[in-house]
Every structure is written in C-alpha cells, then in structure tokens.
Amino acid sequence: MANPFAGKRIIITGASSGIGAELARQLASQGARLALAARREPELQTVAAACRERGGEALVVPTDVTSEEQCRRLSEQAVAAWGGLDLLINNAGISMRKLFAELDDLSVLANIMAVNYLGSVYCTHYALPHLLQSRGRIVVISSLAGKVGAPTRSGYSASKHALHGFFDALRVELAGSGVSVTLVCPGFVDTGIRRYGEDGALRPRGMAVEVCAGKIVRAAARRRRELVMTPIGKVGRFIKPFLPGLIDRVARRKVGLP
Ligand SMILES: NC(=O)c1ccc[n+]([C@@H]2O[C@H](COP(=O)([O-])OP(=O)(O)OC[C@H]3O[C@@H](n4cnc5c(N)ncnc54)[C@H](OP(=O)(O)O)[C@@H]3O)[C@@H](O)[C@H]2O)c1
C-alpha cells in the first residue's frame, strides 16, 4: 500500500526535534493525524505547521512523559480529537556521557530511567485500551545501547535494556489481540541528542535523520517485531553470544575509549 498511514491516528512522543519531528513530517506526508508530544511547545508548534503543510493534521499536546498524569491526558486528548488511536510511537528520550566511576550526581540515572523507560510505560498504559479497539501498533525507539552495554552511557543503556524486557513481555501478552509491538534500535543518528552529556562534545557523524525515520515508518507499517540498524548492529546481535569480548572492544572504540 502506498500510504499505509493515511488517516491513521498517531501519538508521537519526543516530537519537538530529531527523530520524532522527522517521523511526524514523514507520516504527515502520508496524510496521518498526529498528536505531537514533548515539553517544548514552540518547537512542537513549528513541527505541527510543517506537518499541516505536508497534508497531515496535527495536534500539539505539551507533555512531560515523566508525569503519569500528563501521559494519561495525552491519550485522552488524542482520542478526543480523532475518535481513537492507531499507533503510539514511544520516542522521547535523553542520554548521558560519563564514565560511571566519574558520575557525582546519581539523579542523572533516575532521570534517564524516568524519561526513557517509565515515560514509555505510562504512555503505553493509557494508549493501550484504544489500540486494542483499533488493532493498532506500538513502536518503541530503543537503541543499539539496548542490545549491548554502551560505555559512558551506562544509565542510558540500562533504560534501553529495560524497554526490551518490558515490551518483549508486552508483545507476548498481546499475542492474538491484533496489536503489534515494534522495537527499533538505531545506531548513531544526526540529531540533537548528540549534544547531550556533560562534556558537550559531538559524536562522529551518524545516519541521516530522514533515513532513520523512513526505516522506522516502514518497519511500523510491516508490524516488524524488531528493527536493528547499521551493519555493526545487525552482525553484532548474532556474534555477541559467541564472541562477547569482541563486542565489548567494539563498544569501547565506538565511544572513543582505548
Ligand atoms: N540520535 C541518536 O544517535 C540515537 C540513537 C539511538 C536511539 N536514539 C533514540 O531516539 C529517540 C529520539 O532521540 P533524538 O536522537 O531524536 O534526540 P533529540 O533530538 O534530543 O529528541 C529527543 C526528544 O525527546 C523529548 N523529551 C526529552 N525529555 C522529555 C520528557 N521528559 N518528556 C517529553 N519529551 C521529552 C525532547 O523534547 P523536549 O525537550 O521538548 O521535551 C525531544 O523531542 C530517543 O529515545 C533516543 O534515545 C537516538
């Protein structure tokens, strides 16, 4: 089908920038109806205007996903506007960049868990009754750091591993319901999250955000259970059980450790 998301009712968290904003623009080009969630309202309004220009409908719902109440309101407002829900994209996320031994402020770890893990769980909880009605889809933006331990991103890696545990279990619970769960593991993507972390240093160039979002939209359309990006990510998941030390060395090199 050319435009599988035409007229579909979609929530995207973390839609104010990066992958979430690009997902919104691409889905809008298919004629989707989008509820755009994140904390920064002016940025959401800019993304909403771009979505409308592309032929989609867009509703801005300022949301902090660490608040269960705000996640509940997000689903409520999307359903009030569009009469139901076909797709939830749990994309909001924050990262870190520090060796655990050098981390003075442990609240960094709690914040990452609250946004990346609990935020996705809250949004899913309140969207699920509507997704069950529509036999809809759940997409979760994890990371290759959800597959292997990523040095200097221990808390981030933990939050993404938690997503795999939770959403793999939920997929099993939902078997036969018609609702699919797609876990997405990008490698480095050129977005604002590159700037997160205490040293402010940029990482090496990654995948273009347009390419990444395109792959996610296609995986969602096909209801794939998992999408692992980058050649290293694809090969790595098969060799990890046999050569775990090699994977550790690649992970160190990827973040510039000797
Ligand atoms: N870029 C990469 O290399 C890469 C690789 C693998 C996976 N990912 C994953 O892709 C997802 C999107 O990241 P990105 O690269 O597009 O980074 P980004 O441009 O920094 O976008 C992150 C989004 O999350 C939102 N967000 C952060 N805290 C939030 C909160 N408490 N409540 C609601 N929204 C919140 C931000 O919006 P506000 O600040 O307006 O709230 C923003 O829209 C993340 O889950 C990330 O882990 C990224």
Ligand as a Chemical Component Dictionary entry (heavy atoms), coordinates in Angstrom:
data_LIG
# 
_chem_comp.id                   LIG 
_chem_comp.type                 NON-POLYMER 
_chem_comp.pdbx_formal_charge   0 
_chem_comp.three_letter_code    LIG 
# 
loop_
_chem_comp_atom.comp_id 
_chem_comp_atom.atom_id 
_chem_comp_atom.alt_atom_id 
_chem_comp_atom.type_symbol 
_chem_comp_atom.charge 
_chem_comp_atom.model_Cartn_x 
_chem_comp_atom.model_Cartn_y 
_chem_comp_atom.model_Cartn_z 
_chem_comp_atom.pdbx_ordinal 
LIG N1  N1  N 0  20.381 10.219 17.913 1  
LIG C1  C1  C 0  20.899 9.024  18.116 2  
LIG O1  O1  O 0  22.082 8.768  17.817 3  
LIG C2  C2  C 0  20.023 7.921  18.685 4  
LIG C3  C3  C 0  20.493 6.600  18.597 5  
LIG C4  C4  C 0  19.709 5.579  19.117 6  
LIG C5  C5  C 0  18.493 5.863  19.705 7  
LIG N2  N2  N 1  18.059 7.156  19.786 8  
LIG C6  C6  C 0  16.782 7.396  20.458 9  
LIG O2  O2  O 0  15.920 8.147  19.615 10 
LIG C7  C7  C 0  14.992 8.872  20.423 11 
LIG C8  C8  C 0  14.924 10.297 19.918 12 
LIG O3  O3  O 0  16.175 10.931 20.136 13 
LIG P1  P1  P 0  16.775 12.009 19.126 14 
LIG O4  O4  O 0  18.071 11.474 18.658 15 
LIG O5  O5  O -1 15.761 12.434 18.151 16 
LIG O6  O6  O 0  17.134 13.194 20.145 17 
LIG P2  P2  P 0  16.520 14.645 20.372 18 
LIG O7  O7  O 0  16.526 15.430 19.103 19 
LIG O8  O8  O 0  17.239 15.187 21.534 20 
LIG O9  O9  O 0  14.997 14.357 20.750 21 
LIG C9  C9  C 0  14.611 13.904 21.995 22 
LIG C10 C10 C 0  13.135 14.208 22.160 23 
LIG O10 O10 O 0  12.704 13.735 23.445 24 
LIG C11 C11 C 0  11.958 14.762 24.058 25 
LIG N3  N3  N 0  11.997 14.649 25.509 26 
LIG C12 C12 C 0  13.080 14.650 26.325 27 
LIG N4  N4  N 0  12.680 14.591 27.606 28 
LIG C13 C13 C 0  11.325 14.542 27.586 29 
LIG C14 C14 C 0  10.333 14.486 28.601 30 
LIG N5  N5  N 0  10.642 14.463 29.915 31 
LIG N6  N6  N 0  9.025  14.475 28.228 32 
LIG C15 C15 C 0  8.689  14.506 26.913 33 
LIG N7  N7  N 0  9.590  14.551 25.922 34 
LIG C16 C16 C 0  10.891 14.578 26.258 35 
LIG C17 C17 C 0  12.581 16.050 23.560 36 
LIG O11 O11 O 0  11.648 17.106 23.615 37 
LIG P3  P3  P 0  11.542 18.250 24.763 38 
LIG O12 O12 O 0  12.941 18.621 25.151 39 
LIG O13 O13 O 0  10.801 19.342 24.050 40 
LIG O14 O14 O 0  10.752 17.652 25.862 41 
LIG C18 C18 C 0  12.845 15.711 22.110 42 
LIG O15 O15 O 0  11.707 15.927 21.335 43 
LIG C19 C19 C 0  15.475 8.728  21.863 44 
LIG O16 O16 O 0  14.699 7.751  22.530 45 
LIG C20 C20 C 0  16.905 8.253  21.706 46 
LIG O17 O17 O 0  17.343 7.502  22.816 47 
LIG C21 C21 C 0  18.792 8.188  19.288 48 
# 
loop_
_chem_comp_bond.comp_id 
_chem_comp_bond.atom_id_1 
_chem_comp_bond.atom_id_2 
_chem_comp_bond.value_order 
_chem_comp_bond.pdbx_ordinal 
LIG N1  C1  SING 1  
LIG C1  O1  DOUB 2  
LIG C1  C2  SING 3  
LIG C2  C3  SING 4  
LIG C2  C21 DOUB 5  
LIG C3  C4  DOUB 6  
LIG C4  C5  SING 7  
LIG C5  N2  DOUB 8  
LIG N2  C6  SING 9  
LIG N2  C21 SING 10 
LIG C6  O2  SING 11 
LIG C6  C20 SING 12 
LIG O2  C7  SING 13 
LIG C7  C8  SING 14 
LIG C7  C19 SING 15 
LIG C8  O3  SING 16 
LIG O3  P1  SING 17 
LIG P1  O4  DOUB 18 
LIG P1  O5  SING 19 
LIG P1  O6  SING 20 
LIG O6  P2  SING 21 
LIG P2  O7  DOUB 22 
LIG P2  O8  SING 23 
LIG P2  O9  SING 24 
LIG O9  C9  SING 25 
LIG C9  C10 SING 26 
LIG C10 O10 SING 27 
LIG C10 C18 SING 28 
LIG O10 C11 SING 29 
LIG C11 N3  SING 30 
LIG C11 C17 SING 31 
LIG N3  C12 SING 32 
LIG N3  C16 SING 33 
LIG C12 N4  DOUB 34 
LIG N4  C13 SING 35 
LIG C13 C14 SING 36 
LIG C13 C16 DOUB 37 
LIG C14 N5  SING 38 
LIG C14 N6  DOUB 39 
LIG N6  C15 SING 40 
LIG C15 N7  DOUB 41 
LIG N7  C16 SING 42 
LIG C17 O11 SING 43 
LIG C17 C18 SING 44 
LIG O11 P3  SING 45 
LIG P3  O12 DOUB 46 
LIG P3  O13 SING 47 
LIG P3  O14 SING 48 
LIG C18 O15 SING 49 
LIG C19 O16 SING 50 
LIG C19 C20 SING 51 
LIG C20 O17 SING 52 
# 
